[in-house]
Amino acid sequence: MMKRTMRLTAFFLALLLSGMMVLTACEQNPPKEEKSSSETSNYEADVERALPVLDEKFVSQTPETDDFLLVEEKTARAMIVISDQKEEKAEKAAWDLQYHISEMTGVVLPLISESEMTAEGNYILVGMTEKTKALGVGPFEEYPGEEKLVIKRKENYLILCGNDSGNYTGTQFAVNRFLEEAGCGWFAADPLWQVIPSCESLGVDEVDLEQSPRFSSRRLNRLDANLVSRWYLGGQVNHIGHGVPGLIPVSVYYEEHPEWFALVDGSRDPGRFTYWQYCYTNEELAKEVAGRIISIFDARPMQTNYSIAANDGWEENWCECERCVAAGSDTDELLIFANNVAKIVGEKYPDRQISILAYHTTFFPPVKEKALPNVEVMFCLETSLMLPLDEGHLIPTGFNSITHNTYTQSWKDSVSDYITNSELQHKAIWGWYCLSGTRAGWDMAPWVQGNVTTRNLELFEAYGVDDVFYDAHGDEGVLRWPLWYPTAVGMWDDSRDAETLLYDACQKLYGAAAEDMFLYYRCLADAAEHCKSTFTMTWVAPYLFEVYHPYEDVISRHIDAAWAKADQLSEEQRERVKNQRMYWGVTRMGM
């Protein structure tokens, strides 16, 4: 009770302090309106639809007689095998497999080298071995070729392997998927949210699974390193962000090359501004940047791109010289810069991309400039945080105080026009899952997207996106896992939608309360999807009451139903439900 009181006190203190803060350029809030009678009604639609259907697991804790046996009644029936070459990634994955099977069953499976195998017995081949290749699996393409995991049962062998070339960790991903099928799960860095079941036997049914990711690079920023691996994140090594100031710092270049900086009100002095820009049509600037990037690629052979996105800031301080003005728009000006850099870099590294952001003043499609084949554009989710992208909701017209842009079409249509107008070949996505700079209350309030996550990823695929990056705060994992986990796994696996992933996670985390907790999360997602607030953009969320008040009673009913089953739950399951119920209680008080 004392801990709960302390949490509530901290919440209200944060709420008070937030209200006292001066509004920043990222957020200028309109006056909070009173709730209308329609807003205060319970919203029942869409909450009675069917539960997801989970596929039968290929790993069983009650194996049949024809299953591949790993452990039978606390007796080892298989050995783990790694290559005689002792490849580091595969060996680490094998230890991970051995540890978790031991934690589940109390049995330590022997770990041997391939040369120690005999003709008899069951063998789990972890990583690329000679026997694995003889059974028709591998070898895989060298990085940055196709990323892949393989799980296959053949004869008296179970194969768990993947592409481990370069930055890839396919064998670990294969082990992850196997352990998930056995009942394990990792949903936050806190050990309370990591599940290892107990059993006396473990066996494998027929399985022939081969997976490659939907996107070549998959990132959630500042996430716990163990979760990065468990959630199939990683892939190709990419650089993102506002890269030019780091390459061309004012302190080093301005005195000798003032012409490389933007001409604003007759002066090129960037020291007048918090955010300055460059003269992006200057070819000598492009030549210097290209040389710096080539040196970076020389030193980092796994890096597949470099971002030269414009300096942060909004529509101000862009160059007013004759060449830049003639470009036609800030987007065209930046594309000219990207093309000039890409042309030089491409002579030595034709397979690597020069990346820019479609963000704030460069969000809009170009007027006339085409993108070279080795130019990438990372499209920021400069639109509502809540609404599904595929519905093409019009971004509220008029000047937007968050982005300083005036919008005339939806995010979906704007991206489509950008791709068409520029003949763009390489696309990436920058999204915000951090809710930074938002109104008070969201730091302890849940946010779930449900199948909006899946739909957004499907739209990214339709655009031919290669890389997806979500900006997130790693210290919010216990609160945000129902948002982050389905997105992360969904970036790898297109066979399960977000609701299915959430339902499976609830089965592992909550025992007898699994269905109630899933319905709680699904109602949270419904509330977010149907929130039509006109003041939500990028990382700035609507008010809590706008999102949750119409669903408040329905959401509460499900989380209360889960808690009502507390006496049917293990100590860990009760603590998890209690934790999530605490967040919802704080949210209701903050509305």
C-alpha positions in Angstrom: 0.0 0.0 0.0 2.9 2.4 0.8 4.5 1.7 -2.6 1.2 2.5 -4.3 0.8 5.7 -2.4 4.3 6.7 -3.3 3.6 6.1 -7.0 0.4 8.1 -6.9 2.2 11.0 -5.1 5.0 10.9 -7.7 2.4 11.0 -10.5 0.5 14.0 -9.1 3.8 15.8 -8.4 4.8 15.2 -12.1 1.4 16.4 -13.2 1.8 19.6 -11.2 5.3 20.3 -12.4 4.4 19.6 -16.0 1.5 22.1 -15.8 4.0 24.8 -14.5 6.4 24.3 -17.4 6.7 26.9 -20.1 5.3 25.6 -23.4 8.1 24.7 -25.9 8.1 24.9 -29.7 7.3 21.2 -29.8 3.9 21.7 -28.1 1.5 24.6 -27.7 -1.6 23.2 -26.1 -5.1 24.6 -26.8 -7.3 25.1 -23.8 -8.6 21.9 -22.3 -12.3 21.6 -23.1 -15.0 20.2 -20.8 -16.2 16.7 -21.6 -19.5 16.6 -23.4 -22.2 14.1 -22.5 -21.4 12.0 -25.7 -17.8 11.8 -24.6 -18.7 10.5 -21.2 -20.8 7.6 -22.4 -19.4 4.0 -22.4 -18.2 2.9 -25.8 -19.2 -0.8 -26.4 -18.6 -1.2 -30.1 -15.9 -3.6 -31.3 -15.2 -5.1 -27.9 -17.1 -8.4 -28.5 -15.3 -9.6 -31.5 -13.7 -13.0 -31.5 -10.4 -13.8 -29.7 -7.3 -14.5 -31.8 -6.7 -18.2 -32.7 -3.3 -19.4 -31.7 -1.5 -21.9 -33.9 -0.5 -25.2 -32.2 3.1 -25.0 -30.9 5.6 -27.3 -32.5 7.3 -27.7 -29.1 5.4 -29.7 -26.6 5.7 -30.2 -22.8 3.7 -33.4 -23.2 5.3 -35.0 -26.2 3.8 -37.8 -28.3 5.6 -41.0 -29.0 6.7 -40.0 -32.4 8.0 -36.6 -31.3 11.7 -35.7 -31.3 12.5 -36.0 -27.6 14.8 -33.5 -25.9 13.8 -34.4 -22.3 11.6 -37.2 -21.1 10.5 -37.3 -17.5 13.6 -35.3 -16.3 16.0 -37.5 -18.4 18.1 -36.1 -21.2 17.2 -37.6 -24.6 19.2 -35.3 -26.9 22.5 -33.6 -27.2 23.3 -30.0 -28.4 25.9 -29.9 -31.2 28.0 -27.0 -32.4 30.5 -26.8 -35.2 34.1 -27.9 -34.5 35.0 -24.4 -35.5 33.4 -23.0 -32.3 31.9 -20.0 -34.1 31.1 -17.4 -31.4 27.5 -16.5 -32.3 26.4 -20.1 -32.6 28.2 -21.2 -29.5 26.5 -18.4 -27.5 23.1 -19.4 -28.9 23.8 -23.1 -27.9 24.6 -22.0 -24.3 21.4 -20.0 -24.2 19.4 -23.0 -25.4 21.1 -25.3 -22.9 20.5 -22.8 -20.0 16.8 -22.4 -20.7 16.1 -26.1 -21.2 17.8 -26.7 -17.9 15.8 -24.0 -16.2 12.6 -25.5 -17.6 13.2 -29.1 -16.9 16.1 -29.3 -14.4 18.0 -31.3 -17.0 21.3 -30.1 -18.6 21.6 -31.4 -22.1 25.2 -32.2 -23.1 26.8 -29.7 -25.4 29.3 -31.4 -27.8 31.3 -30.6 -30.9 30.2 -32.1 -34.2 33.2 -34.5 -34.3 31.9 -36.1 -31.1 28.6 -37.2 -32.6 27.9 -40.9 -33.2 25.3 -42.4 -35.5 22.8 -43.0 -32.7 20.8 -40.5 -30.6 18.9 -37.3 -31.0 21.0 -34.2 -31.9 20.1 -30.5 -31.9 22.4 -28.9 -34.5 22.9 -25.2 -33.4 24.4 -23.0 -36.0 26.0 -24.0 -39.3 27.6 -27.5 -39.1 28.8 -29.9 -41.8 25.8 -32.1 -40.9 23.4 -29.2 -41.2 24.6 -28.6 -44.8 24.5 -32.3 -45.6 20.8 -32.2 -44.5 20.1 -29.5 -47.1 20.2 -26.3 -45.0 22.7 -23.5 -45.8 25.1 -22.1 -46.4 23.6 -18.6 -46.2 24.5 -15.4 -48.1 27.2 -13.2 -46.9 26.2 -9.9 -45.2 24.3 -7.8 -46.2 22.6 -10.7 -48.1 19.3 -12.2 -46.9 18.9 -12.5 -43.2 17.3 -15.8 -42.2 16.4 -18.3 -39.5 15.7 -22.0 -40.0 14.1 -24.5 -37.7 13.8 -28.0 -39.2 13.3 -31.5 -37.9 14.9 -34.2 -40.1 15.6 -37.8 -39.2 17.2 -37.8 -35.7 18.3 -34.2 -36.0 16.7 -30.9 -35.0 18.3 -27.9 -36.9 18.4 -24.5 -35.2 20.4 -22.2 -37.4 20.4 -18.9 -39.3 22.5 -16.4 -41.1 25.2 -15.2 -38.7 27.2 -13.2 -41.2 28.2 -9.6 -40.4 25.7 -8.0 -38.1 23.2 -10.9 -38.4 22.3 -13.2 -35.5 20.0 -15.7 -37.3 21.0 -18.7 -35.1 20.1 -16.8 -31.9 16.8 -15.9 -33.5 16.1 -19.6 -34.3 16.8 -20.4 -30.6 14.6 -17.6 -29.5 11.7 -18.9 -31.7 12.2 -22.5 -30.4 12.1 -21.3 -26.8 9.0 -19.2 -27.4 7.3 -22.3 -28.8 8.3 -24.1 -25.6 6.5 -21.4 -23.5 9.3 -18.9 -22.8 8.8 -15.2 -23.3 10.7 -11.9 -22.7 8.5 -8.8 -22.4 10.6 -6.3 -20.4 14.0 -6.0 -18.9 12.5 -6.6 -15.4 12.9 -10.3 -14.6 9.2 -10.4 -13.4 8.3 -10.0 -17.1 10.4 -12.8 -18.4 8.7 -16.2 -18.4 10.4 -19.7 -18.2 7.8 -22.4 -17.6 8.5 -25.6 -15.6 8.0 -29.1 -17.1 9.4 -32.6 -16.9 9.4 -33.5 -20.6 10.1 -31.6 -23.9 9.6 -32.8 -27.4 9.3 -31.4 -31.0 6.6 -32.2 -33.5 7.3 -32.1 -37.3 8.6 -28.6 -38.1 10.0 -27.0 -41.2 10.2 -23.2 -40.5 12.2 -20.8 -42.6 11.9 -17.0 -42.0 13.4 -13.8 -43.4 12.5 -10.4 -42.0 10.0 -8.0 -43.5 12.5 -5.1 -43.2 16.3 -5.3 -43.5 16.9 -3.0 -40.5 14.6 -3.0 -37.4 15.2 -0.7 -34.4 13.5 0.5 -31.2 15.7 3.1 -29.8 17.3 2.8 -26.4 15.9 -0.6 -25.7 17.5 -3.1 -23.3 20.1 -5.1 -25.2 18.6 -8.5 -24.3 15.2 -7.4 -25.6 16.8 -6.3 -28.9 18.0 -9.9 -29.4 14.8 -11.6 -28.1 12.5 -9.4 -30.3 14.3 -10.1 -33.6 15.6 -6.5 -33.9 18.8 -5.5 -35.6 19.6 -6.5 -39.2 21.7 -4.2 -41.4 23.7 -1.5 -39.6 22.2 1.9 -40.5 22.9 5.5 -39.6 20.0 7.8 -38.9 19.4 11.4 -37.8 20.7 14.9 -38.6 24.1 13.9 -39.8 25.6 17.0 -41.5 26.5 19.1 -38.4 28.6 16.3 -37.1 30.5 16.1 -40.4 30.7 19.9 -41.0 30.8 21.5 -37.6 30.7 25.3 -37.5 33.7 25.6 -35.3 35.9 23.8 -37.9 34.5 25.0 -41.3 32.8 28.4 -41.0 35.9 30.6 -40.9 37.4 29.0 -44.1 34.1 28.2 -45.9 31.3 30.6 -44.9 29.8 30.0 -48.4 28.9 26.5 -47.2 26.4 27.9 -44.7 22.9 29.2 -45.5 22.5 32.8 -46.6 19.7 34.3 -44.3 18.9 38.0 -44.4 22.1 38.8 -46.2 24.4 36.9 -43.7 25.8 33.4 -43.7 26.7 33.5 -40.0 25.1 30.4 -38.4 26.0 31.7 -34.9 22.8 33.7 -34.8 20.5 30.7 -34.7 19.9 27.7 -32.4 19.3 25.6 -35.6 21.1 26.7 -38.7 21.2 25.2 -42.2 23.7 24.8 -44.9 23.8 26.0 -48.5 22.7 22.6 -49.7 23.2 23.4 -53.4 26.9 24.2 -52.9 28.8 21.4 -54.8 32.0 21.9 -52.9 30.1 21.3 -49.7 28.7 18.1 -51.2 32.2 17.1 -52.2 33.6 17.5 -48.7 30.7 15.6 -47.1 31.1 12.8 -49.6 34.7 12.5 -48.8 34.0 12.3 -45.1 31.3 9.6 -45.7 33.6 7.5 -47.8 36.1 7.6 -44.9 33.4 6.4 -42.6 32.4 3.5 -44.9 36.1 2.6 -45.2 36.3 2.3 -41.4 32.8 0.6 -41.0 32.4 -2.1 -43.6 29.0 -3.3 -42.1 27.4 0.2 -42.3 25.0 0.3 -45.3 24.0 4.0 -45.3 24.7 7.4 -43.9 22.2 10.1 -43.1 22.9 13.7 -44.3 19.5 14.9 -43.2 19.1 18.7 -42.7 19.9 20.2 -39.3 17.0 20.0 -36.8 14.5 22.8 -36.6 11.6 23.9 -38.7 11.0 26.1 -41.7 13.4 28.9 -40.7 17.0 29.7 -41.6 17.0 27.9 -45.0 19.4 29.3 -47.6 18.1 32.3 -49.7 20.9 32.3 -52.3 19.9 32.3 -55.9 20.7 28.6 -56.5 18.8 27.3 -53.4 15.7 29.5 -54.1 15.7 28.2 -57.7 15.5 24.6 -56.4 11.8 25.2 -55.9 11.3 23.9 -52.4 13.3 22.9 -49.3 12.7 19.2 -50.2 14.1 19.7 -53.7 17.1 21.6 -52.3 17.9 18.8 -49.9 17.5 16.2 -52.7 19.9 18.1 -54.8 22.4 17.9 -51.9 21.7 14.2 -51.4 22.2 13.5 -55.2 25.5 15.4 -55.3 26.8 13.5 -52.3 25.5 10.1 -53.5 27.0 10.6 -57.0 30.5 10.8 -55.5 30.1 8.2 -52.8 28.5 5.8 -55.3 31.7 5.7 -57.4 33.3 3.7 -54.6 30.3 2.3 -52.7 27.5 1.9 -55.2 25.6 -0.5 -52.9 25.3 1.9 -50.0 22.7 4.7 -49.6 22.9 8.4 -48.7 19.8 9.1 -46.6 17.8 12.2 -45.8 14.6 12.8 -43.7 11.2 13.8 -44.9 10.6 15.8 -41.8 9.1 19.2 -41.0 10.0 21.6 -43.8 11.2 18.7 -46.1 8.1 16.5 -45.3 6.4 17.5 -48.6 7.0 15.9 -51.9 9.6 17.4 -54.2 8.5 19.7 -57.0 11.0 18.6 -59.7 14.1 16.8 -58.3 14.5 13.1 -58.9 16.4 10.8 -56.5 19.4 8.9 -57.6 19.2 5.1 -57.2 21.5 5.2 -54.1 19.5 7.9 -52.3 17.2 6.9 -49.4 14.4 8.9 -47.9 13.4 8.2 -44.3 9.8 9.3 -43.9 8.9 10.5 -40.4 5.5 9.6 -39.1 4.5 13.3 -39.2 0.8 12.6 -38.5 -1.5 11.5 -35.7 0.1 9.1 -33.2 -3.1 7.1 -32.8 -4.9 6.7 -36.1 -4.1 3.9 -38.6 -2.1 5.2 -41.5 -3.8 3.0 -44.2 -7.1 4.9 -43.7 -5.5 8.0 -45.1 -6.9 10.4 -42.5 -6.4 14.0 -43.6 -3.9 15.8 -41.4 -5.9 18.8 -40.1 -5.4 21.6 -42.5 -4.0 25.0 -41.6 -0.8 25.8 -39.8 0.3 23.2 -37.3 2.0 24.5 -34.2 4.0 21.3 -33.6 5.6 20.9 -37.0 5.2 24.5 -38.3 3.7 22.9 -41.5 0.5 23.6 -43.3 -1.0 20.3 -44.6 -3.3 19.6 -47.5 -3.4 15.8 -47.6 -2.9 12.7 -45.6 0.5 11.2 -44.6 -0.2 8.2 -46.8 -0.9 10.4 -49.9 2.0 12.7 -49.2 4.4 9.7 -49.0 2.9 8.2 -52.2 3.4 11.5 -54.0 6.9 11.9 -52.7 7.9 8.4 -54.0 6.3 9.0 -57.4 7.6 12.5 -57.9 11.2 11.6 -57.0 11.2 8.1 -58.5 12.6 7.0 -55.2 13.9 3.5 -54.8 15.0 3.3 -51.2 12.6 4.1 -48.4 12.7 4.0 -44.6 10.4 5.0 -41.7 11.0 7.0 -38.5 8.2 6.7 -35.9 7.8 7.9 -32.4 6.9 5.5 -29.5 8.4 7.8 -26.9 5.6 10.3 -26.3 8.2 12.8 -25.4 7.2 16.5 -25.0 3.6 15.5 -24.5 0.9 16.5 -22.0 1.1 15.5 -18.4 0.0 12.0 -17.5 1.3 9.9 -20.3 4.5 9.0 -18.5 2.4 6.5 -16.4 -0.5 5.9 -18.8 -0.7 2.9 -21.1 -0.7 3.1 -24.9 -1.5 0.1 -27.1 -1.9 0.0 -30.8 -3.1 -3.6 -31.4 -3.7 -4.4 -35.0 -3.1 -0.8 -36.0 0.6 -1.8 -35.6 0.1 -4.7 -38.1 -1.7 -2.5 -40.6 1.0 0.2 -40.4 3.7 -2.4 -41.1 1.7 -3.8 -44.0 1.5 -0.2 -45.5 5.3 0.2 -45.1 5.8 -3.1 -46.9 3.5 -1.9 -49.7 5.7 1.2 -50.1 8.8 -1.0 -50.4 10.3 0.2 -47.1 13.7 -1.3 -46.2 14.3 0.1 -42.7 12.0 0.9 -39.8 13.1 2.9 -36.7 11.0 3.8 -33.7 12.2 6.3 -31.2 11.4 4.9 -27.7 12.4 5.4 -24.1 14.0 2.2 -22.7 13.1 2.9 -19.1 9.4 2.5 -19.8 9.5 -1.2 -20.7 7.0 -2.5 -18.1 4.5 0.1 -19.1 5.1 0.1 -22.9 5.7 -3.6 -23.6 2.2 -4.2 -25.1 3.0 -1.5 -27.6 6.7 -2.3 -28.3 6.7 -6.1 -28.3 4.1 -6.6 -31.1 5.8 -3.9 -33.2 9.3 -5.3 -32.8 8.3 -8.9 -33.5 6.0 -7.8 -36.3 8.9 -6.1 -38.1 10.4 -9.6 -38.4 7.5 -11.9 -38.7 4.5 -11.3 -41.0 2.7 -14.6 -40.1 1.2 -13.3 -36.8 -0.7 -10.0 -36.4 -0.2 -7.8 -33.3 -3.3 -9.1 -31.5 -2.2 -12.7 -31.9 1.2 -11.8 -30.5 -0.4 -10.0 -27.6 -2.8 -12.8 -26.9 0.0 -15.4 -26.9 2.0 -13.1 -24.5 -1.0 -12.8 -22.2 -1.2 -16.6 -22.0 2.4 -16.8 -20.8 2.2 -13.8 -18.4 -1.2 -14.0 -16.8 -2.4 -17.6 -16.5 -6.1 -17.8 -15.6 -6.4 -14.0 -16.2 -4.9 -14.1 -19.7 -8.2 -13.6 -21.5 -9.2 -10.6 -19.3 -5.8 -9.0 -19.7 -5.9 -9.4 -23.5 -9.3 -7.8 -23.6 -8.0 -5.0 -21.5 -5.2 -4.3 -23.9 -7.5 -4.7 -26.9 -9.9 -2.1 -25.5 -6.9 0.3 -24.9 -6.0 -0.2 -28.5 -9.6 0.4 -29.7 -9.7 3.6 -27.7 -6.5 4.9 -29.3 -7.6 3.9 -32.8 -10.9 5.7 -32.5 -9.5 8.9 -31.0 -10.2 11.7 -33.5 -8.4 14.5 -31.6 -7.2 17.2 -34.0 -4.3 18.0 -31.8 -2.0 15.0 -32.0 1.1 15.0 -34.2 4.5 13.2 -34.3 5.5 12.6 -30.6 2.7 14.7 -29.1 -0.4 12.7 -27.9 -4.0 13.8 -27.3 -5.2 14.5 -23.8 -5.8 11.3 -21.7 -9.5 12.0 -21.5 -9.8 12.3 -25.3 -8.4 8.8 -25.8 -9.8 6.8 -22.8 -12.9 8.5 -21.4 -15.4 6.9 -24.0 -14.0 3.5 -23.1 -13.3 4.0 -19.5 -15.9 1.7 -18.0 -15.2 -1.1 -20.5 -11.5 -1.0 -19.9 -11.9 -1.0 -16.2 -14.3 -3.9 -16.3 -11.6 -6.1 -18.0 -8.7 -5.2 -15.8 -10.9 -5.6 -12.7 -12.1 -9.0 -14.0 -8.4 -10.0 -14.2 -7.7 -8.9 -10.7 -10.8 -10.8 -9.4 -9.0 -14.0 -10.4 -6.0 -13.2 -8.2 -6.5 -16.3 -6.0 -6.1 -18.4 -9.2 -2.8 -16.9 -10.1 0.8 -17.5 -9.2 2.7 -14.9 -7.2 4.4 -13.6 -10.3 1.2 -13.5 -12.3 -0.6 -11.6 -9.5 2.3 -9.0 -9.4 2.0 -8.5 -13.2 -1.7 -7.9 -13.1 -1.3 -5.6 -10.0 1.3 -3.6 -11.8 -0.8 -3.1 -15.0 -3.9 -2.3 -12.8 -1.9 0.4 -11.0 -1.0 2.1 -14.2 -4.7 2.1 -15.3 -5.8 3.5 -11.9 -3.3 6.3 -12.2 -4.5 7.0 -15.7 -8.2 7.3 -14.6 -7.2 9.8 -12.0 -5.2 11.8 -14.6 -8.2 12.1 -17.0 
